[in-house]
Structure formats: structure tokens, C-alpha cells
Amino acid sequence: MTNDNEDNSKFITMTEYSWLPKEYVYILEKENKILRNIISKCATSLGNGGIVSPDCSVEFLEFVPKEIEMCVFNLRNEIKQLKERVPPL
């Protein structure tokens, strides 16, 4: 997991796994693809019109959690405003 202050040059590329047996590299590549699809679906599920391709850069994918955070924040504010408008029962 990366920290916002962490240098992106620390990401490991698949070529750096050349010492691993090919089966492990295949598993890592498959997991990478699955995780990228999950992140893409999370971004699309926000319903704010944003589209994130599973093939985009890791640097771009890093913005997805912030986008989710902003969406949740906005929804909470909207709920708060609606509650303030509705008279108590």
C-alpha cells in the first residue's frame, strides 16, 4: 500500500520478478488484472459519470479512493441537508 508521500518510483515492475518461477508471475499478473478490474468497477459504481479503465496507469488509479471519499462526503452532506428540511415527526 502506498502512502501519499511515497515516491511512485518504488513500484515494482513485472520484469523485476524475472527470478520467480513463471507460474508465480502468471498468478501475480492475473491478480493484478483482477484488482485493476475491481478498482475500475468501484469508480464506475459511484455513478458520477466517471470512467476508469482497468488499463490506466497506477498513478491514475491512485485517485480512485479520493474520488470515492469525495462522493461519500457529498452524499453525507446531502443527507444532512435533507434531514434539516424535513420537519420532525
PDB file of N, CA, C and O in Angstrom:
ATOM      1  N   MET A   1       0.852  -1.176   0.000  1.00  0.00           N
ATOM      2  CA  MET A   1       0.000   0.000   0.000  1.00  0.00           C
ATOM      3  C   MET A   1       0.890   1.230   0.000  1.00  0.00           C
ATOM      4  O   MET A   1       1.877   1.307   0.732  1.00  0.00           O
ATOM      5  N   THR A   2       0.522   2.179  -0.830  1.00  0.00           N
ATOM      6  CA  THR A   2       1.355   3.363  -0.934  1.00  0.00           C
ATOM      7  C   THR A   2       0.829   4.466  -0.039  1.00  0.00           C
ATOM      8  O   THR A   2      -0.368   4.562   0.233  1.00  0.00           O
ATOM      9  N   ASN A   3       1.729   5.270   0.398  1.00  0.00           N
ATOM     10  CA  ASN A   3       1.413   6.446   1.190  1.00  0.00           C
ATOM     11  C   ASN A   3       1.417   7.631   0.234  1.00  0.00           C
ATOM     12  O   ASN A   3       2.150   7.622  -0.755  1.00  0.00           O
ATOM     13  N   ASP A   4       0.600   8.661   0.518  1.00  0.00           N
ATOM     14  CA  ASP A   4       0.558   9.823  -0.365  1.00  0.00           C
ATOM     15  C   ASP A   4       1.932  10.469  -0.516  1.00  0.00           C
ATOM     16  O   ASP A   4       2.219  11.078  -1.547  1.00  0.00           O
ATOM     17  N   ASN A   5       2.776  10.344   0.494  1.00  0.00           N
ATOM     18  CA  ASN A   5       4.097  10.959   0.456  1.00  0.00           C
ATOM     19  C   ASN A   5       5.147  10.043  -0.161  1.00  0.00           C
ATOM     20  O   ASN A   5       6.299  10.443  -0.330  1.00  0.00           O
ATOM     21  N   GLU A   6       4.761   8.836  -0.492  1.00  0.00           N
ATOM     22  CA  GLU A   6       5.703   7.856  -1.002  1.00  0.00           C
ATOM     23  C   GLU A   6       6.033   8.133  -2.465  1.00  0.00           C
ATOM     24  O   GLU A   6       5.169   8.560  -3.231  1.00  0.00           O
ATOM     25  N   ASP A   7       7.247   7.895  -2.839  1.00  0.00           N
ATOM     26  CA  ASP A   7       7.697   8.113  -4.212  1.00  0.00           C
ATOM     27  C   ASP A   7       7.161   6.992  -5.098  1.00  0.00           C
ATOM     28  O   ASP A   7       7.338   5.817  -4.776  1.00  0.00           O
ATOM     29  N   ASN A   8       6.500   7.339  -6.220  1.00  0.00           N
ATOM     30  CA  ASN A   8       5.940   6.340  -7.122  1.00  0.00           C
ATOM     31  C   ASN A   8       7.002   5.496  -7.810  1.00  0.00           C
ATOM     32  O   ASN A   8       6.671   4.454  -8.375  1.00  0.00           O
ATOM     33  N   SER A   9       8.255   5.903  -7.783  1.00  0.00           N
ATOM     34  CA  SER A   9       9.303   5.123  -8.431  1.00  0.00           C
ATOM     35  C   SER A   9       9.581   3.826  -7.674  1.00  0.00           C
ATOM     36  O   SER A   9      10.362   2.999  -8.145  1.00  0.00           O
ATOM     37  N   LYS A  10       8.965   3.635  -6.526  1.00  0.00           N
ATOM     38  CA  LYS A  10       9.170   2.413  -5.750  1.00  0.00           C
ATOM     39  C   LYS A  10       8.304   1.264  -6.236  1.00  0.00           C
ATOM     40  O   LYS A  10       8.440   0.143  -5.745  1.00  0.00           O
ATOM     41  N   PHE A  11       7.394   1.521  -7.214  1.00  0.00           N
ATOM     42  CA  PHE A  11       6.577   0.447  -7.735  1.00  0.00           C
ATOM     43  C   PHE A  11       7.465  -0.563  -8.449  1.00  0.00           C
ATOM     44  O   PHE A  11       8.409  -0.197  -9.150  1.00  0.00           O
ATOM     45  N   ILE A  12       7.152  -1.817  -8.264  1.00  0.00           N
ATOM     46  CA  ILE A  12       7.937  -2.889  -8.874  1.00  0.00           C
ATOM     47  C   ILE A  12       7.272  -3.286 -10.187  1.00  0.00           C
ATOM     48  O   ILE A  12       6.060  -3.491 -10.240  1.00  0.00           O
ATOM     49  N   THR A  13       8.051  -3.391 -11.216  1.00  0.00           N
ATOM     50  CA  THR A  13       7.522  -3.831 -12.499  1.00  0.00           C
ATOM     51  C   THR A  13       7.616  -5.349 -12.588  1.00  0.00           C
ATOM     52  O   THR A  13       8.386  -5.984 -11.866  1.00  0.00           O
ATOM     53  N   MET A  14       6.823  -5.911 -13.481  1.00  0.00           N
ATOM     54  CA  MET A  14       6.811  -7.372 -13.613  1.00  0.00           C
ATOM     55  C   MET A  14       8.167  -7.917 -14.043  1.00  0.00           C
ATOM     56  O   MET A  14       8.495  -9.058 -13.718  1.00  0.00           O
ATOM     57  N   THR A  15       8.961  -7.131 -14.764  1.00  0.00           N
ATOM     58  CA  THR A  15      10.271  -7.627 -15.184  1.00  0.00           C
ATOM     59  C   THR A  15      11.195  -7.843 -13.991  1.00  0.00           C
ATOM     60  O   THR A  15      12.145  -8.621 -14.069  1.00  0.00           O
ATOM     61  N   GLU A  16      10.914  -7.151 -12.884  1.00  0.00           N
ATOM     62  CA  GLU A  16      11.734  -7.336 -11.688  1.00  0.00           C
ATOM     63  C   GLU A  16      11.426  -8.652 -10.986  1.00  0.00           C
ATOM     64  O   GLU A  16      12.117  -9.033 -10.041  1.00  0.00           O
ATOM     65  N   TYR A  17      10.390  -9.344 -11.447  1.00  0.00           N
ATOM     66  CA  TYR A  17      10.057 -10.657 -10.894  1.00  0.00           C
ATOM     67  C   TYR A  17      10.636 -11.784 -11.735  1.00  0.00           C
ATOM     68  O   TYR A  17      10.202 -12.929 -11.605  1.00  0.00           O
ATOM     69  N   SER A  18      11.602 -11.488 -12.593  1.00  0.00           N
ATOM     70  CA  SER A  18      12.130 -12.492 -13.506  1.00  0.00           C
ATOM     71  C   SER A  18      12.778 -13.678 -12.788  1.00  0.00           C
ATOM     72  O   SER A  18      12.921 -14.752 -13.373  1.00  0.00           O
ATOM     73  N   TRP A  19      13.162 -13.494 -11.552  1.00  0.00           N
ATOM     74  CA  TRP A  19      13.765 -14.582 -10.787  1.00  0.00           C
ATOM     75  C   TRP A  19      12.724 -15.567 -10.274  1.00  0.00           C
ATOM     76  O   TRP A  19      13.074 -16.664  -9.840  1.00  0.00           O
ATOM     77  N   LEU A  20      11.443 -15.188 -10.318  1.00  0.00           N
ATOM     78  CA  LEU A  20      10.372 -16.072  -9.856  1.00  0.00           C
ATOM     79  C   LEU A  20      10.017 -17.095 -10.928  1.00  0.00           C
ATOM     80  O   LEU A  20      10.169 -16.834 -12.121  1.00  0.00           O
ATOM     81  N   PRO A  21       9.546 -18.256 -10.496  1.00  0.00           N
ATOM     82  CA  PRO A  21       9.038 -19.214 -11.489  1.00  0.00           C
ATOM     83  C   PRO A  21       7.884 -18.598 -12.278  1.00  0.00           C
ATOM     84  O   PRO A  21       7.126 -17.788 -11.745  1.00  0.00           O
ATOM     85  N   LYS A  22       7.755 -18.978 -13.528  1.00  0.00           N
ATOM     86  CA  LYS A  22       6.741 -18.399 -14.418  1.00  0.00           C
ATOM     87  C   LYS A  22       5.323 -18.561 -13.867  1.00  0.00           C
ATOM     88  O   LYS A  22       4.465 -17.711 -14.107  1.00  0.00           O
ATOM     89  N   GLU A  23       5.073 -19.645 -13.133  1.00  0.00           N
ATOM     90  CA  GLU A  23       3.737 -19.861 -12.571  1.00  0.00           C
ATOM     91  C   GLU A  23       3.374 -18.742 -11.596  1.00  0.00           C
ATOM     92  O   GLU A  23       2.232 -18.283 -11.570  1.00  0.00           O
ATOM     93  N   TYR A  24       4.347 -18.304 -10.793  1.00  0.00           N
ATOM     94  CA  TYR A  24       4.091 -17.233  -9.829  1.00  0.00           C
ATOM     95  C   TYR A  24       3.868 -15.893 -10.539  1.00  0.00           C
ATOM     96  O   TYR A  24       3.006 -15.105 -10.150  1.00  0.00           O
ATOM     97  N   VAL A  25       4.646 -15.659 -11.565  1.00  0.00           N
ATOM     98  CA  VAL A  25       4.478 -14.425 -12.332  1.00  0.00           C
ATOM     99  C   VAL A  25       3.090 -14.417 -12.965  1.00  0.00           C
ATOM    100  O   VAL A  25       2.415 -13.388 -12.972  1.00  0.00           O
ATOM    101  N   TYR A  26       2.667 -15.556 -13.493  1.00  0.00           N
ATOM    102  CA  TYR A  26       1.330 -15.662 -14.082  1.00  0.00           C
ATOM    103  C   TYR A  26       0.264 -15.347 -13.032  1.00  0.00           C
ATOM    104  O   TYR A  26      -0.686 -14.618 -13.316  1.00  0.00           O
ATOM    105  N   ILE A  27       0.411 -15.886 -11.832  1.00  0.00           N
ATOM    106  CA  ILE A  27      -0.549 -15.636 -10.748  1.00  0.00           C
ATOM    107  C   ILE A  27      -0.566 -14.153 -10.396  1.00  0.00           C
ATOM    108  O   ILE A  27      -1.637 -13.573 -10.218  1.00  0.00           O
ATOM    109  N   LEU A  28       0.604 -13.538 -10.292  1.00  0.00           N
ATOM    110  CA  LEU A  28       0.678 -12.104  -9.972  1.00  0.00           C
ATOM    111  C   LEU A  28       0.025 -11.262 -11.063  1.00  0.00           C
ATOM    112  O   LEU A  28      -0.695 -10.308 -10.769  1.00  0.00           O
ATOM    113  N   GLU A  29       0.275 -11.614 -12.317  1.00  0.00           N
ATOM    114  CA  GLU A  29      -0.336 -10.871 -13.419  1.00  0.00           C
ATOM    115  C   GLU A  29      -1.854 -11.017 -13.409  1.00  0.00           C
ATOM    116  O   GLU A  29      -2.581 -10.058 -13.664  1.00  0.00           O
ATOM    117  N   LYS A  30      -2.326 -12.234 -13.110  1.00  0.00           N
ATOM    118  CA  LYS A  30      -3.763 -12.481 -13.051  1.00  0.00           C
ATOM    119  C   LYS A  30      -4.396 -11.692 -11.901  1.00  0.00           C
ATOM    120  O   LYS A  30      -5.444 -11.073 -12.079  1.00  0.00           O
ATOM    121  N   GLU A  31      -3.768 -11.711 -10.731  1.00  0.00           N
ATOM    122  CA  GLU A  31      -4.270 -10.940  -9.596  1.00  0.00           C
ATOM    123  C   GLU A  31      -4.264  -9.446  -9.900  1.00  0.00           C
ATOM    124  O   GLU A  31      -5.200  -8.732  -9.541  1.00  0.00           O
ATOM    125  N   ASN A  32      -3.223  -8.983 -10.552  1.00  0.00           N
ATOM    126  CA  ASN A  32      -3.125  -7.576 -10.937  1.00  0.00           C
ATOM    127  C   ASN A  32      -4.309  -7.194 -11.822  1.00  0.00           C
ATOM    128  O   ASN A  32      -4.930  -6.151 -11.620  1.00  0.00           O
ATOM    129  N   LYS A  33      -4.614  -8.029 -12.790  1.00  0.00           N
ATOM    130  CA  LYS A  33      -5.730  -7.769 -13.703  1.00  0.00           C
ATOM    131  C   LYS A  33      -7.052  -7.753 -12.944  1.00  0.00           C
ATOM    132  O   LYS A  33      -7.890  -6.883 -13.182  1.00  0.00           O
ATOM    133  N   ILE A  34      -7.249  -8.702 -12.036  1.00  0.00           N
ATOM    134  CA  ILE A  34      -8.483  -8.759 -11.244  1.00  0.00           C
ATOM    135  C   ILE A  34      -8.622  -7.510 -10.377  1.00  0.00           C
ATOM    136  O   ILE A  34      -9.700  -6.918 -10.318  1.00  0.00           O
ATOM    137  N   LEU A  35      -7.549  -7.105  -9.706  1.00  0.00           N
ATOM    138  CA  LEU A  35      -7.593  -5.920  -8.846  1.00  0.00           C
ATOM    139  C   LEU A  35      -7.851  -4.649  -9.648  1.00  0.00           C
ATOM    140  O   LEU A  35      -8.592  -3.772  -9.203  1.00  0.00           O
ATOM    141  N   ARG A  36      -7.246  -4.548 -10.822  1.00  0.00           N
ATOM    142  CA  ARG A  36      -7.491  -3.383 -11.680  1.00  0.00           C
ATOM    143  C   ARG A  36      -8.960  -3.316 -12.095  1.00  0.00           C
ATOM    144  O   ARG A  36      -9.541  -2.232 -12.146  1.00  0.00           O
ATOM    145  N   ASN A  37      -9.561  -4.467 -12.392  1.00  0.00           N
ATOM    146  CA  ASN A  37     -10.980  -4.500 -12.754  1.00  0.00           C
ATOM    147  C   ASN A  37     -11.857  -4.101 -11.571  1.00  0.00           C
ATOM    148  O   ASN A  37     -12.851  -3.397 -11.748  1.00  0.00           O
ATOM    149  N   ILE A  38     -11.499  -4.544 -10.368  1.00  0.00           N
ATOM    150  CA  ILE A  38     -12.249  -4.179  -9.166  1.00  0.00           C
ATOM    151  C   ILE A  38     -12.204  -2.671  -8.958  1.00  0.00           C
ATOM    152  O   ILE A  38     -13.234  -2.048  -8.700  1.00  0.00           O
ATOM    153  N   ILE A  39     -11.026  -2.085  -9.069  1.00  0.00           N
ATOM    154  CA  ILE A  39     -10.878  -0.638  -8.889  1.00  0.00           C
ATOM    155  C   ILE A  39     -11.694   0.106  -9.941  1.00  0.00           C
ATOM    156  O   ILE A  39     -12.353   1.099  -9.631  1.00  0.00           O
ATOM    157  N   SER A  40     -11.651  -0.366 -11.168  1.00  0.00           N
ATOM    158  CA  SER A  40     -12.418   0.261 -12.248  1.00  0.00           C
ATOM    159  C   SER A  40     -13.913   0.207 -11.953  1.00  0.00           C
ATOM    160  O   SER A  40     -14.619   1.198 -12.140  1.00  0.00           O
ATOM    161  N   LYS A  41     -14.396  -0.938 -11.495  1.00  0.00           N
ATOM    162  CA  LYS A  41     -15.818  -1.091 -11.184  1.00  0.00           C
ATOM    163  C   LYS A  41     -16.219  -0.207 -10.003  1.00  0.00           C
ATOM    164  O   LYS A  41     -17.321   0.342  -9.991  1.00  0.00           O
ATOM    165  N   CYS A  42     -15.339  -0.064  -9.014  1.00  0.00           N
ATOM    166  CA  CYS A  42     -15.626   0.822  -7.874  1.00  0.00           C
ATOM    167  C   CYS A  42     -15.836   2.248  -8.360  1.00  0.00           C
ATOM    168  O   CYS A  42     -16.781   2.918  -7.943  1.00  0.00           O
ATOM    169  N   ALA A  43     -14.970   2.706  -9.229  1.00  0.00           N
ATOM    170  CA  ALA A  43     -15.069   4.078  -9.737  1.00  0.00           C
ATOM    171  C   ALA A  43     -16.343   4.256 -10.556  1.00  0.00           C
ATOM    172  O   ALA A  43     -17.034   5.264 -10.411  1.00  0.00           O
ATOM    173  N   THR A  44     -16.658   3.302 -11.403  1.00  0.00           N
ATOM    174  CA  THR A  44     -17.853   3.386 -12.235  1.00  0.00           C
ATOM    175  C   THR A  44     -19.119   3.321 -11.385  1.00  0.00           C
ATOM    176  O   THR A  44     -20.117   3.966 -11.706  1.00  0.00           O
ATOM    177  N   SER A  45     -19.081   2.546 -10.305  1.00  0.00           N
ATOM    178  CA  SER A  45     -20.250   2.378  -9.430  1.00  0.00           C
ATOM    179  C   SER A  45     -20.633   3.649  -8.690  1.00  0.00           C
ATOM    180  O   SER A  45     -21.740   3.741  -8.158  1.00  0.00           O
ATOM    181  N   LEU A  46     -19.751   4.620  -8.646  1.00  0.00           N
ATOM    182  CA  LEU A  46     -20.080   5.876  -7.984  1.00  0.00           C
ATOM    183  C   LEU A  46     -21.234   6.582  -8.681  1.00  0.00           C
ATOM    184  O   LEU A  46     -21.972   7.346  -8.060  1.00  0.00           O
ATOM    185  N   GLY A  47     -21.381   6.325  -9.955  1.00  0.00           N
ATOM    186  CA  GLY A  47     -22.493   6.902 -10.697  1.00  0.00           C
ATOM    187  C   GLY A  47     -22.378   8.387 -10.964  1.00  0.00           C
ATOM    188  O   GLY A  47     -23.379   9.055 -11.221  1.00  0.00           O
ATOM    189  N   ASN A  48     -21.170   8.903 -10.906  1.00  0.00           N
ATOM    190  CA  ASN A  48     -20.990  10.336 -11.152  1.00  0.00           C
ATOM    191  C   ASN A  48     -20.493  10.611 -12.575  1.00  0.00           C
ATOM    192  O   ASN A  48     -20.052  11.718 -12.883  1.00  0.00           O
ATOM    193  N   GLY A  49     -20.568   9.610 -13.419  1.00  0.00           N
ATOM    194  CA  GLY A  49     -20.175   9.785 -14.817  1.00  0.00           C
ATOM    195  C   GLY A  49     -18.711   9.506 -15.092  1.00  0.00           C
ATOM    196  O   GLY A  49     -18.281   9.525 -16.246  1.00  0.00           O
ATOM    197  N   GLY A  50     -17.944   9.249 -14.050  1.00  0.00           N
ATOM    198  CA  GLY A  50     -16.526   8.963 -14.237  1.00  0.00           C
ATOM    199  C   GLY A  50     -16.306   7.569 -14.793  1.00  0.00           C
ATOM    200  O   GLY A  50     -17.017   6.623 -14.452  1.00  0.00           O
ATOM    201  N   ILE A  51     -15.322   7.465 -15.643  1.00  0.00           N
ATOM    202  CA  ILE A  51     -14.962   6.164 -16.213  1.00  0.00           C
ATOM    203  C   ILE A  51     -13.473   5.954 -15.980  1.00  0.00           C
ATOM    204  O   ILE A  51     -12.652   6.802 -16.328  1.00  0.00           O
ATOM    205  N   VAL A  52     -13.139   4.821 -15.391  1.00  0.00           N
ATOM    206  CA  VAL A  52     -11.741   4.475 -15.144  1.00  0.00           C
ATOM    207  C   VAL A  52     -11.473   3.140 -15.808  1.00  0.00           C
ATOM    208  O   VAL A  52     -12.079   2.126 -15.461  1.00  0.00           O
ATOM    209  N   SER A  53     -10.577   3.148 -16.748  1.00  0.00           N
ATOM    210  CA  SER A  53     -10.217   1.914 -17.444  1.00  0.00           C
ATOM    211  C   SER A  53      -9.291   1.072 -16.575  1.00  0.00           C
ATOM    212  O   SER A  53      -8.423   1.612 -15.889  1.00  0.00           O
ATOM    213  N   PRO A  54      -9.468  -0.248 -16.598  1.00  0.00           N
ATOM    214  CA  PRO A  54      -8.541  -1.113 -15.865  1.00  0.00           C
ATOM    215  C   PRO A  54      -7.112  -1.013 -16.400  1.00  0.00           C
ATOM    216  O   PRO A  54      -6.162  -1.413 -15.728  1.00  0.00           O
ATOM    217  N   ASP A  55      -6.967  -0.479 -17.608  1.00  0.00           N
ATOM    218  CA  ASP A  55      -5.648  -0.393 -18.235  1.00  0.00           C
ATOM    219  C   ASP A  55      -4.932   0.928 -17.979  1.00  0.00           C
ATOM    220  O   ASP A  55      -3.824   1.132 -18.473  1.00  0.00           O
ATOM    221  N   CYS A  56      -5.552   1.834 -17.209  1.00  0.00           N
ATOM    222  CA  CYS A  56      -4.892   3.122 -16.979  1.00  0.00           C
ATOM    223  C   CYS A  56      -3.712   2.959 -16.020  1.00  0.00           C
ATOM    224  O   CYS A  56      -3.518   1.893 -15.437  1.00  0.00           O
ATOM    225  N   SER A  57      -2.946   4.001 -15.869  1.00  0.00           N
ATOM    226  CA  SER A  57      -1.729   3.935 -15.065  1.00  0.00           C
ATOM    227  C   SER A  57      -2.049   3.782 -13.577  1.00  0.00           C
ATOM    228  O   SER A  57      -3.134   4.143 -13.122  1.00  0.00           O
ATOM    229  N   VAL A  58      -1.103   3.253 -12.845  1.00  0.00           N
ATOM    230  CA  VAL A  58      -1.241   3.111 -11.395  1.00  0.00           C
ATOM    231  C   VAL A  58      -1.393   4.490 -10.762  1.00  0.00           C
ATOM    232  O   VAL A  58      -2.148   4.658  -9.804  1.00  0.00           O
ATOM    233  N   GLU A  59      -0.687   5.457 -11.289  1.00  0.00           N
ATOM    234  CA  GLU A  59      -0.777   6.817 -10.763  1.00  0.00           C
ATOM    235  C   GLU A  59      -2.212   7.345 -10.874  1.00  0.00           C
ATOM    236  O   GLU A  59      -2.695   8.021  -9.966  1.00  0.00           O
ATOM    237  N   PHE A  60      -2.888   7.039 -11.978  1.00  0.00           N
ATOM    238  CA  PHE A  60      -4.271   7.462 -12.146  1.00  0.00           C
ATOM    239  C   PHE A  60      -5.191   6.683 -11.209  1.00  0.00           C
ATOM    240  O   PHE A  60      -6.107   7.260 -10.622  1.00  0.00           O
ATOM    241  N   LEU A  61      -4.956   5.388 -11.065  1.00  0.00           N
ATOM    242  CA  LEU A  61      -5.782   4.556 -10.181  1.00  0.00           C
ATOM    243  C   LEU A  61      -5.690   5.013  -8.730  1.00  0.00           C
ATOM    244  O   LEU A  61      -6.608   4.778  -7.945  1.00  0.00           O
ATOM    245  N   GLU A  62      -4.593   5.661  -8.373  1.00  0.00           N
ATOM    246  CA  GLU A  62      -4.432   6.159  -7.004  1.00  0.00           C
ATOM    247  C   GLU A  62      -5.475   7.220  -6.652  1.00  0.00           C
ATOM    248  O   GLU A  62      -5.725   7.468  -5.472  1.00  0.00           O
ATOM    249  N   PHE A  63      -6.080   7.845  -7.650  1.00  0.00           N
ATOM    250  CA  PHE A  63      -7.083   8.874  -7.400  1.00  0.00           C
ATOM    251  C   PHE A  63      -8.462   8.292  -7.074  1.00  0.00           C
ATOM    252  O   PHE A  63      -9.328   9.004  -6.566  1.00  0.00           O
ATOM    253  N   VAL A  64      -8.670   7.013  -7.360  1.00  0.00           N
ATOM    254  CA  VAL A  64      -9.988   6.407  -7.143  1.00  0.00           C
ATOM    255  C   VAL A  64     -10.415   6.478  -5.672  1.00  0.00           C
ATOM    256  O   VAL A  64     -11.555   6.865  -5.415  1.00  0.00           O
ATOM    257  N   PRO A  65      -9.580   6.130  -4.702  1.00  0.00           N
ATOM    258  CA  PRO A  65     -10.020   6.250  -3.298  1.00  0.00           C
ATOM    259  C   PRO A  65     -10.411   7.682  -2.923  1.00  0.00           C
ATOM    260  O   PRO A  65     -11.365   7.879  -2.170  1.00  0.00           O
ATOM    261  N   LYS A  66      -9.696   8.673  -3.431  1.00  0.00           N
ATOM    262  CA  LYS A  66     -10.049  10.072  -3.156  1.00  0.00           C
ATOM    263  C   LYS A  66     -11.396  10.416  -3.781  1.00  0.00           C
ATOM    264  O   LYS A  66     -12.195  11.130  -3.177  1.00  0.00           O
ATOM    265  N   GLU A  67     -11.650   9.918  -4.974  1.00  0.00           N
ATOM    266  CA  GLU A  67     -12.928  10.158  -5.640  1.00  0.00           C
ATOM    267  C   GLU A  67     -14.071   9.531  -4.837  1.00  0.00           C
ATOM    268  O   GLU A  67     -15.130  10.138  -4.679  1.00  0.00           O
ATOM    269  N   ILE A  68     -13.851   8.325  -4.337  1.00  0.00           N
ATOM    270  CA  ILE A  68     -14.851   7.652  -3.507  1.00  0.00           C
ATOM    271  C   ILE A  68     -15.081   8.452  -2.226  1.00  0.00           C
ATOM    272  O   ILE A  68     -16.221   8.649  -1.805  1.00  0.00           O
ATOM    273  N   GLU A  69     -14.004   8.906  -1.619  1.00  0.00           N
ATOM    274  CA  GLU A  69     -14.094   9.717  -0.402  1.00  0.00           C
ATOM    275  C   GLU A  69     -14.913  10.990  -0.650  1.00  0.00           C
ATOM    276  O   GLU A  69     -15.765  11.347   0.163  1.00  0.00           O
ATOM    277  N   MET A  70     -14.657  11.661  -1.756  1.00  0.00           N
ATOM    278  CA  MET A  70     -15.395  12.883  -2.082  1.00  0.00           C
ATOM    279  C   MET A  70     -16.877  12.589  -2.327  1.00  0.00           C
ATOM    280  O   MET A  70     -17.742  13.352  -1.899  1.00  0.00           O
ATOM    281  N   CYS A  71     -17.163  11.495  -3.006  1.00  0.00           N
ATOM    282  CA  CYS A  71     -18.545  11.119  -3.296  1.00  0.00           C
ATOM    283  C   CYS A  71     -19.301  10.821  -1.997  1.00  0.00           C
ATOM    284  O   CYS A  71     -20.431  11.278  -1.821  1.00  0.00           O
ATOM    285  N   VAL A  72     -18.692  10.068  -1.100  1.00  0.00           N
ATOM    286  CA  VAL A  72     -19.318   9.754   0.185  1.00  0.00           C
ATOM    287  C   VAL A  72     -19.530  11.034   0.997  1.00  0.00           C
ATOM    288  O   VAL A  72     -20.581  11.212   1.612  1.00  0.00           O
ATOM    289  N   PHE A  73     -18.545  11.913   0.999  1.00  0.00           N
ATOM    290  CA  PHE A  73     -18.656  13.188   1.708  1.00  0.00           C
ATOM    291  C   PHE A  73     -19.846  13.992   1.188  1.00  0.00           C
ATOM    292  O   PHE A  73     -20.643  14.512   1.969  1.00  0.00           O
ATOM    293  N   ASN A  74     -19.958  14.087  -0.133  1.00  0.00           N
ATOM    294  CA  ASN A  74     -21.063  14.833  -0.744  1.00  0.00           C
ATOM    295  C   ASN A  74     -22.419  14.203  -0.419  1.00  0.00           C
ATOM    296  O   ASN A  74     -23.389  14.914  -0.155  1.00  0.00           O
ATOM    297  N   LEU A  75     -22.484  12.880  -0.438  1.00  0.00           N
ATOM    298  CA  LEU A  75     -23.736  12.208  -0.111  1.00  0.00           C
ATOM    299  C   LEU A  75     -24.125  12.440   1.344  1.00  0.00           C
ATOM    300  O   LEU A  75     -25.300  12.647   1.648  1.00  0.00           O
ATOM    301  N   ARG A  76     -23.148  12.408   2.243  1.00  0.00           N
ATOM    302  CA  ARG A  76     -23.441  12.672   3.653  1.00  0.00           C
ATOM    303  C   ARG A  76     -23.948  14.092   3.849  1.00  0.00           C
ATOM    304  O   ARG A  76     -24.875  14.324   4.625  1.00  0.00           O
ATOM    305  N   ASN A  77     -23.348  15.032   3.156  1.00  0.00           N
ATOM    306  CA  ASN A  77     -23.808  16.422   3.234  1.00  0.00           C
ATOM    307  C   ASN A  77     -25.234  16.560   2.689  1.00  0.00           C
ATOM    308  O   ASN A  77     -26.053  17.284   3.254  1.00  0.00           O
ATOM    309  N   GLU A  78     -25.514  15.874   1.609  1.00  0.00           N
ATOM    310  CA  GLU A  78     -26.846  15.919   1.016  1.00  0.00           C
ATOM    311  C   GLU A  78     -27.883  15.336   1.988  1.00  0.00           C
ATOM    312  O   GLU A  78     -28.971  15.891   2.144  1.00  0.00           O
ATOM    313  N   ILE A  79     -27.546  14.229   2.632  1.00  0.00           N
ATOM    314  CA  ILE A  79     -28.445  13.625   3.624  1.00  0.00           C
ATOM    315  C   ILE A  79     -28.680  14.594   4.782  1.00  0.00           C
ATOM    316  O   ILE A  79     -29.810  14.757   5.244  1.00  0.00           O
ATOM    317  N   LYS A  80     -27.618  15.227   5.241  1.00  0.00           N
ATOM    318  CA  LYS A  80     -27.735  16.189   6.343  1.00  0.00           C
ATOM    319  C   LYS A  80     -28.672  17.333   5.969  1.00  0.00           C
ATOM    320  O   LYS A  80     -29.522  17.733   6.764  1.00  0.00           O
ATOM    321  N   GLN A  81     -28.514  17.852   4.762  1.00  0.00           N
ATOM    322  CA  GLN A  81     -29.363  18.959   4.304  1.00  0.00           C
ATOM    323  C   GLN A  81     -30.818  18.523   4.172  1.00  0.00           C
ATOM    324  O   GLN A  81     -31.727  19.280   4.514  1.00  0.00           O
ATOM    325  N   LEU A  82     -31.040  17.321   3.685  1.00  0.00           N
ATOM    326  CA  LEU A  82     -32.408  16.819   3.552  1.00  0.00           C
ATOM    327  C   LEU A  82     -33.052  16.628   4.926  1.00  0.00           C
ATOM    328  O   LEU A  82     -34.231  16.932   5.110  1.00  0.00           O
ATOM    329  N   LYS A  83     -32.281  16.127   5.882  1.00  0.00           N
ATOM    330  CA  LYS A  83     -32.804  15.940   7.237  1.00  0.00           C
ATOM    331  C   LYS A  83     -33.178  17.276   7.867  1.00  0.00           C
ATOM    332  O   LYS A  83     -34.155  17.356   8.612  1.00  0.00           O
ATOM    333  N   GLU A  84     -32.422  18.314   7.580  1.00  0.00           N
ATOM    334  CA  GLU A  84     -32.695  19.641   8.136  1.00  0.00           C
ATOM    335  C   GLU A  84     -33.980  20.227   7.559  1.00  0.00           C
ATOM    336  O   GLU A  84     -34.645  21.025   8.219  1.00  0.00           O
ATOM    337  N   ARG A  85     -34.340  19.836   6.321  1.00  0.00           N
ATOM    338  CA  ARG A  85     -35.539  20.361   5.673  1.00  0.00           C
ATOM    339  C   ARG A  85     -36.814  19.627   6.094  1.00  0.00           C
ATOM    340  O   ARG A  85     -37.911  20.181   6.021  1.00  0.00           O
ATOM    341  N   VAL A  86     -36.660  18.401   6.527  1.00  0.00           N
ATOM    342  CA  VAL A  86     -37.829  17.587   6.886  1.00  0.00           C
ATOM    343  C   VAL A  86     -38.193  17.880   8.343  1.00  0.00           C
ATOM    344  O   VAL A  86     -37.347  17.767   9.229  1.00  0.00           O
ATOM    345  N   PRO A  87     -39.450  18.255   8.589  1.00  0.00           N
ATOM    346  CA  PRO A  87     -39.830  18.530   9.972  1.00  0.00           C
ATOM    347  C   PRO A  87     -39.891  17.228  10.788  1.00  0.00           C
ATOM    348  O   PRO A  87     -40.250  16.179  10.252  1.00  0.00           O
ATOM    349  N   PRO A  88     -39.549  17.293  12.061  1.00  0.00           N
ATOM    350  CA  PRO A  88     -39.586  16.078  12.891  1.00  0.00           C
ATOM    351  C   PRO A  88     -41.014  15.589  13.056  1.00  0.00           C
ATOM    352  O   PRO A  88     -41.960  16.376  13.023  1.00  0.00           O
ATOM    353  N   LEU A  89     -41.158  14.309  13.230  1.00  0.00           N
ATOM    354  CA  LEU A  89     -42.489  13.703  13.408  1.00  0.00           C
ATOM    355  C   LEU A  89     -42.982  13.846  14.822  1.00  0.00           C
ATOM    356  O   LEU A  89     -44.081  13.393  15.141  1.00  0.00           O
TER     357      LEU A  89
END
